[in-house]
Amino acid sequence: MPFKSPVLAPVRAAMLAATAGAMLLGGCGSPTKSMPALSAAPAGAYRVNAGDKLRIVIQDLAAANGEYTVEDSGMISLPYVKQIAVGGMTYREIEQSLATTLLRQGIMTGDPVVNVAPVQLRPFYIVGEVNKPGEFEFRQGMTVLSALSAAGGYTYRASTGAVSITRTVNGAPMTARADEHTPILPGDQIRVYERWF
């Protein structure tokens, strides 16, 4: 027969009560509850970043037309213009910057017509309680729901309401709560949390 200490009995009871309380609180809470929420509204004009591939067409300057990958420094290298900074800019801002540079350097006169379009944007990543975690190709207009579909959907352990996105904003990573309708961006890291039983 095991020895039962009258001194340790209250300690055991307190430990059991604390464990049970933690389990109950855990079941009611969510790992994303304390995070700020990402807005479900569209994120606005996309801003180019390192790893994005762009198609640039400059009217009457065929030698510069082609596909360019944004370097880690945020620069691209074009014939005639050499290097130009595009990191953090919208497609329209890049077009205006290139036109201004072409005029300032005397490469073109008049009003240069420049067109910039995406070819391939950085992938997004999804980890946690999905059937196929990993890296996926980004397509314009994607939401968390379409990202989850690409990753094979939730596992049986997933908390379907507990999703976070880590995104680089102004050069710093930010993690926020998201839902299935939240738009995603290239480079986003999506995490699906385990359900707390």
N, C-alpha and C positions, 0 to 999 in steps of 0.2 A: 504494500500500500504506500503510495507516494506521500512524502512529508509535506504538510501544509503549514506555512508560517503565518500566524495571526498578524504579524507586522507587515508582511509583504502583500497580504490579501487586498488591502485598500489601494496599494500602488498598482497591482495588476488590474483592479477594477477601473482605476483612473486612466490607465493606458488603453484599456479596451474601449472605454467611453470616448477617449480622444481619437482613436483610430476610426471608430464608427462615425464620429462627427465629421472627421475629415473626408470619409468616403461619401457621406451624405452631401456635404458641401460640394465636393468634387463632382458628384452626379448632377447637381443643380447649376454648376457654373460652366464656363467655357474658357478655353485657353486664349481666346481672342477678345474676351469681354473688355479687358482693360486697354486694348489697343485703340488708337484713333481710327475712324472709319474713312475709307477711300470713297469719294463721291461716285455715285452711279452715273453721273453726267459725263458726256464725252470729254476726253482730256484736252481737247483743242488741237490745234495744228501740231503735227508730229515734228519733233526736233531731232535732227540727224546726230548720230553718235558713232564712235569707233566701231568698225566692223560692218557698217551698212555699205551696201553697194548701190551706186547711183548711175543713172544714164544721163549724160549731159550732151545736148545738141545745141550748137551755136551756129546760127544762120550765117552763111558766107565764110565760115571758118571750119571747113570739113576736117582738117587735120586734128582739131581738138575734140571732135565728136567721138564718144565712146563711153565705156563703162569704167567707173572709178570706185575703188574701195577706200573708205575713210580710214586713215591711219590712226594708231593709238593716240597720236598727238592732236587728232581732230583735223588734220590737214589732208588735202588731196593734191596730187601733182598733175598738172596739165601742160601740154605743149604750149609754148609762147608765154603763158602766164606763170609757169613754174609752180610754186606752191601757194595754196590759198587756204585759209582757215574756214572750215564749214561746220565744225563740231558745235552743237547746241543751236544751230540755225534751222529755220523752216526751209522748205524747198523754195518758196517765194523769196526769202531773204538771200538764199544762195544765188538765185538768178540775178537779183539786184546787185549783189556784191560782185559777181563775175562781170556783169555789164559795166559797172563802175570801174573795175580794174582794167578791163579791155580799153576803155576810153582813156583812163589816166596814164596807162603805159604806152598809149599811141598805137596799139595793135589794131584797133578798129576806130572808125569815125562814124558820126551819125548816131543812131540809136540801136545798139546791138540787141538782137533778139536771141535770148537764152532760154532754153527749156531744161528743167531738171525734174527727173522722175525716179521713183524707187525701182530697183531691180530685185534686190534681195535685202531684207532687213534682218537685224540680229535675231537669233532664236530666243524663245522664252523657255523657262525651266519649270517643271512641276515635280514636287517631291511629297513624301508622306503617304497617306492612305489612299493611293490610287493604284489601279491594276498594272499600269505600265509607266512608272516614273521615268523622267529623263528630259532630254532636250528636244524641242519641237520647233518646226518652221513657223514663223509668225505670218499671219495674213491680216490684211487691213480689216478692221471692224470686229476683231475677235473679242469675246467676253470670257469671263471665268468659266462659264458653262461650256463654250466651245473648246476651251483649253482642257477641261475635264474630259470631254468626249474624246479628244485626241489622245488622252492618256488612259483610255479604256474605262473611264468612270470610277466611281468610288469603290473601295473594298468594303467588305461587310463590317469592318471595324471602324469605318470612317464616321466622324461627326459631320453630317452633311451641312451643318450651319457654321462650321468652324474652319474658315479659310482665311489665310493672310497672304498679302503680296509684299515682297521686298523690292523696292524700286529706287534707283538712283535719282535724287532730286537735287539740283544745284551742286552736283559733285559729291553728295553724301548719301549713303544708303538710308532708306526710311522704310519701316515695316508698319503696315496698317491692316485693319480688318476689311474684308471684302465679302461680297455675296455673289451669287451666280450671274447676276446681271452687270457686274462691274466690268467696264472695258479694260483690256490689258494692253500693254505696250511692249515693243521689242526689248529684250533684256530682263523682263520681269521674272522674279522667282516666286512661284506660287507654292504654298504649303497647305496641305489638307491634314488636319489634326485627327488623332485617334479619339473615338468616343470614350467618355469617362463613364464607366459602369457604376 
